[in-house]
């Protein structure tokens, strides 16, 4: 089997490789960013992303992105407002929102929801907590809120996802 050159590879594959390179660079100093890039690359490779993110300049500086991500990770179970995030890096809310979108190719709100879903998925994989407990720990209002957002992000309900991953874990053991 021959390797496909980067020029002959589909743009989604090139983007996935770029995301994995970014993750490798960030793994030691910025674990949340590395996890985000790995997750995005995985989604692309699994065909879950229909459009390519546009890569443009004018986003957040690396120190700003790290500070925002660290704050989000530390406060996932709480309400996180754009005003609060903008204040952390001394930007107006409008400028912060535009810069965040250019840096992460998503809105701050969508990023937080995706991180909450990822955390819920990790908690479901690691234990047998009730979904209502997981929902509260991840910052969702209730179990139905978790289920609705989880299905939108992952494509299946938390219960289905948990069963599928329990089967995979049992098969691996």
N, C-alpha and C positions, 0 to 999 in steps of 0.2 A: 504494500500500500504506500503510495507516495504522498508526501506532504503538499498541501496546497500553498502556493505562494501568497503573500499578503496582497499583492496586486490582483490576483485572480480570485481571492476569497470574497464571498458576499460581504457587503458592508456590515451586516449584523455580526458576522464572525469577527471582522476586524475590530468592531466596537467592543465586543466581548473580550477580545485579547487585550485591548487598551484598558478596559476596566480591571482586568486581572493584573496587568502591569502596575496600575495605580494602587491596587490593593497590596501587592507585594512591596511597593515602596512605603506604604503607610502602615504596614502591619506592626512594626516596632513602636512607632510613636503615636499612631492614631487608630486604635483598634476599631472604634465605631465606624470610621470612614472606610476602613478595610472591609469590615463586614458588609457595609452598604454596597461597595463596589463588587464584592464577590456575589452577593445576592442578585444584583442587577445583571451581572454576567451570566449567572445561572438561569435567570428568567429569559434572557435572550437566547441562550443555547437550548432551552426547553420550548422556545417559540411563544413565550407568554407576552412578549412585547411587540406590538404591531408597528410602532414607528420608532425611528432612531432619534435619540435625543440630539438636539443641536448643540454643538460645542462652540461657544463664543467667549469672548473676553468680557471684562467688566463685572465679573462676579465678586464674591467675597474673597478677601485675602486669606491665605492659609490659616493664619492665627485666628481670624474671625470665624472661619468655618469650624476650626477645632473647638473654639470656645462655645459656639452655638450647639454643636453636636454633644459636647460634654454636658451642657446644661439640659438639653433634651433628654439625654440618657439618664441623668440624675433625677429628673422630675417627670418621668413618663406617667406616673400614677396621678399626677396633678393636672389641672387645667393649665395649658401653656398658651399665652396670647402672643400674637405677633409684636405688640407693643413692648412686651417684656423682653422678647428676644432682641428686638432692635435696640433697646436701651442697653443691653449687655455689651454691645459693640459700638455704641454711640452713633447710631444712624437713625434717620427718620424712618418711620414705619414703611412708608411707600418705597423709599430707596432700598431699605433692607429686604422687602418682599421681592423687588425686581432682582436684586443681587443674589438672593438665595435661589431664586428660580433659575438664574443663569448658571449658578454653581452646581446645583443638584438636579436640575431639569425637572423640578416639581415644586409645588408650593410648600411653604412651611407646614401648613395644616396637613396636607397629604403625606408629607414626610413623617410627621409625628404619628399619624394613623398607621402608616406602614410599619414603623418601629414598634408600635403597640401590638400590632398583629403578630410581628415576628417574636416579640416577647411572649405573647400568649401561646404561640406555637411551641416555643422552647419549654414553657411551663407544662404544656399538655404532654410533651414528649418525656419530660423528666419526672412525671408523677401522676397521681390519680386524683388531683384536686377537682372539686366541682367547678363547672364552668362559671358559675356566679362568683366564686372566690377569685378565679383567674381574671374575670372581667374587672372586678374591683381593683385587683392588684396592678392591672395594666392601664388603668385610667379610663375605662369605659363606664358609662352610667349604670348599665345593668347587663345581664346575660344576653338579652335580645339585641342590644346595641353592639356587643361583641360579635354576635352571630351575623348580624347584617353587614358589618364592616369586614369581618373575616371572609365572608362569602364573596364580597365584592373584590377583595384583594387576592385571595387564594383560589377562588373559583369553586370552593366546596364549603359546606358548613363545618364548624369546629368539631362536631360529633363525627362526621364522616372523615375529616382529616385525622382525628385522633385514632379512629379505628384503623385506617390505612397505615398509619405510622406505628401503631401497636403491632400490626401483622408483620411489618418490615422488621421491627425490632426483635420480634419473636423468631423470625426466620434467620436473622443474623446471629442469634444466640446459640 
